[in-house]
Amino acid sequence: MKNKIKKVVLAYSGGLDSSVIVKWLIETYGCEVITLTGDVGQKQELDGLKEKAIATGAVKAYVEDLKEEFVRDFVFPALRANAVYEGRYLLGTSLARPIIAKRQIEIAQREGADAVCHGATGKGNDQVRFEMTYMALDPGIKIISAWKDENWSFNSRASMVKYAEKHKIPIKMSKDESPYSEDRNLLHISHEGGILENLWEEPPEYMFVMSVSPESAPDRATYVEVSFVKGNPVAIDGEAMSPAQLLDHMNTLAGENGIGRVDMVENRFVGMKSRGIYETPGGTALWVAHRAMETITMDREVMLIRDSLMPKYAQIIYNGFWYSPEREMIQTMIDEAQRGVTGTVRLKLYKGNCMPVGVKAPASLYSEKLATFEEDDVYDQKDATGFIRLNALRLKMQALLKK
């Protein structure tokens, strides 16, 4: 492969790995390097990345605004499914990788590149997410996975730091001079590695970016109304917003109230357990609001079937199979179930807690006349007798057999 690659599109974040890989690709393959930085909501972290990539040796550097597409076509479909991996992780990185890989392929085709490259390690999930997407969208593209490449001589982040210093490549370090991995987008920021690998150590407060600690949150609750149409949030406090604007706004409100922090040990697709510290403030609030919206707009059995598929759906995304027939099939079913999920939820945000305190819908399945404990003229309680007897019939038969 070394002598056949002429031009490669690299997924470039400007972090330690991708910064080193630019120079490494040029030295190893003698090829032209084009970088792609997908703007999925990194905020200030994008400043100067184009100039840095060119200065490191790239012939062209793309910084693409993917925020609206990311939230509309990746985050919101997962929200409509209430997708949560292993009960806690809202899939922030898992959802961002396929859109970046998709854009890499599009640029490779535009620029006539014969290869794509990523800097995910051979231990993590991102290698799978990138490469699965490459293969699904362009089966003939050459793939360079730097950490698995036979020419890759680095065996740790420390060795990469030395290489970066040798080539005068600027890198970001954590305050205790121990590098750890960070990945930010509009849905979350993740923190992994370094000092966080000691499971007994509480993460330092200075590490958090998108949220304050619950102890430092305001002493007065914040109330916010989230409006949905067919399962998608469309307005905050009555103000219509685009998907990216809405999620960004919710990040601010929820982050200021200490919401969305998760410290978990998860099961990676490759088989090992890994600790991740996640901040997902706006996403957490939207997931809670969406679930509350469904309680009065979604049929019981439809919800049960959807919920039974949610763990599998979340696992599919986590494992890198966004562009798979099974994900698309389940998504079609989910979106059909969301047709009636329209209305407004009022949330109470307070010191790390996100609580639904009001819900209304134009086509609500909730009937106060039916549910009331007071006198009513629409429900005959005697009907429940036959209902219970019929449902208990198989239990009675089992009891008789045991005798």
NORHUFEN-V623565 format. One record per pair of residues at least 24 apart in sequence whose ideal C-beta (glycine too) atoms are under 6 Angstrom apart, sorted by sequence separation. I is the first residue (numbers start at 1). GAP is how many residues later the second one is. D is the distance in Angstrom with one decimal. If there is no record, write none. Layout:
I&GAP&D / I&GAP&D
This chain:
5&24&4.9 / 7&24&6.0 / 260&24&4.0 / 6&25&5.7 / 7&25&4.5 / 8&25&5.8 / 9&25&4.9 / 10&25&5.1 / 11&25&6.0 / 12&25&5.2 / 33&25&4.8 / 74&25&5.6 / 116&25&5.7 / 122&25&5.0 / 259&25&5.5 / 5&26&4.8 / 34&26&4.6 / 35&26&4.6 / 36&26&4.8 / 37&26&4.6 / 38&26&5.6 / 39&26&4.8 / 40&26&5.3 / 41&26&5.4 / 121&26&4.5 / 122&26&4.8 / 255&26&4.0 / 2&27&5.8 / 9&27&5.8 / 32&27&4.8 / 39&27&5.7 / 115&27&3.9 / 117&27&4.0 / 119&27&5.5 / 254&27&3.6 / 38&28&4.8 / 114&28&5.7 / 254&28&5.3 / 70&29&5.3 / 97&29&5.7 / 101&29&4.9 / 115&29&5.7 / 224&29&5.7 / 40&30&4.5 / 251&30&5.1 / 26&31&4.9 / 175&31&5.9 / 251&31&3.7 / 254&31&4.4 / 306&31&5.2 / 97&32&3.7 / 101&32&3.6 / 105&32&4.7 / 250&32&3.2 / 23&33&5.7 / 66&33&5.7 / 97&33&5.9 / 101&33&5.9 / 105&33&4.9 / 22&34&4.4 / 23&34&5.7 / 14&35&4.4 / 22&35&5.5 / 98&35&4.9 / 222&35&5.6 / 247&35&5.1 / 250&35&5.3 / 302&35&5.1 / 22&36&5.6 / 250&36&6.0 / 14&38&5.9 / 64&39&5.7 / 217&40&4.9 / 12&41&5.8 / 217&41&3.9 / 297&43&4.9 / 211&44&4.3 / 214&44&3.7 / 297&44&4.9 / 62&45&6.0 / 210&45&4.9 / 213&45&5.8 / 212&46&5.3 / 211&47&5.9 / 294&47&5.6 / 293&48&5.6 / 211&49&5.7 / 211&50&5.8 / 269&50&4.5 / 293&50&5.6 / 293&52&5.2 / 233&53&5.6 / 292&53&4.7 / 40&56&5.0 / 289&56&4.3 / 289&58&5.7 / 186&61&5.1 / 38&62&4.0 / 226&63&4.3 / 296&63&5.7 / 292&64&3.7 / 297&64&5.0 / 38&65&5.5 / 228&65&5.0 / 296&65&5.4 / 288&66&4.8 / 292&67&5.3 / 36&68&5.3 / 211&68&4.9 / 296&68&4.6 / 210&69&4.3 / 285&69&5.1 / 296&69&5.9 / 211&70&5.0 / 296&70&4.5 / 36&71&5.6 / 210&71&5.5 / 203&74&5.0 / 199&76&6.0 / 34&77&5.8 / 196&79&5.6 / 192&84&5.4 / 190&86&5.6 / 191&86&4.1 / 190&88&5.4 / 11&89&5.7 / 96&89&4.7 / 93&90&5.3 / 188&90&5.4 / 189&90&5.0 / 188&91&5.9 / 188&92&4.0 / 257&92&4.0 / 11&93&5.9 / 258&93&5.6 / 259&93&5.8 / 258&94&4.2 / 9&95&5.1 / 92&95&4.3 / 259&95&5.2 / 92&96&3.1 / 187&96&4.9 / 93&97&5.5 / 9&98&5.2 / 21&98&5.1 / 9&99&4.5 / 18&101&4.6 / 17&102&3.7 / 9&104&4.9 / 8&105&5.9 / 7&106&4.2 / 8&107&4.2 / 9&107&5.0 / 10&107&4.6 / 11&107&4.6 / 231&107&3.2 / 6&108&5.8 / 230&108&5.3 / 8&109&5.1 / 230&109&5.8 / 5&110&4.8 / 231&110&4.3 / 75&112&5.4 / 56&113&5.9 / 228&113&5.9 / 229&113&5.1 / 228&114&5.9 / 71&115&5.9 / 227&117&4.6 / 67&119&6.0 / 225&119&5.5 / 226&119&5.1 / 225&121&5.0 / 28&123&4.8 / 224&123&5.2 / 21&125&5.0 / 223&125&5.8 / 221&127&5.2 / 222&127&4.4 / 221&129&4.0 / 217&134&4.6 / 214&137&4.5 / 214&138&3.4 / 20&140&5.0 / 128&141&5.7 / 42&142&5.1 / 20&143&5.5 / 125&143&5.4 / 16&144&5.6 / 20&144&5.6 / 23&144&5.4 / 41&144&4.6 / 125&144&5.1 / 40&145&4.0 / 41&145&3.0 / 19&150&4.9 / 80&151&4.1 / 16&155&4.9 / 76&156&5.2 / 72&171&4.4 / 71&172&3.8 / 71&173&4.8 / 68&174&6.0 / 88&174&5.2 / 68&175&5.9 / 68&176&4.8 / 71&176&5.2 / 88&176&5.0 / 67&177&4.1 / 86&180&5.6 / 136&187&3.9 / 92&188&5.9 / 132&188&4.2 / 90&190&4.8 / 133&190&5.8 / 129&191&3.8 / 128&192&3.9 / 90&193&4.9 / 79&207&5.9 / 82&209&5.9 / 79&211&5.7 / 94&223&5.0 / 94&224&4.9 / 98&224&4.0 / 91&226&5.5 / 82&228&5.8 / 81&229&5.8 / 85&229&4.5 / 83&230&5.6 / 84&230&5.8 / 83&231&4.3 / 81&232&5.2 / 85&233&4.7 / 81&253&4.8 / 77&254&5.8 / 80&254&5.5 / 80&258&5.0
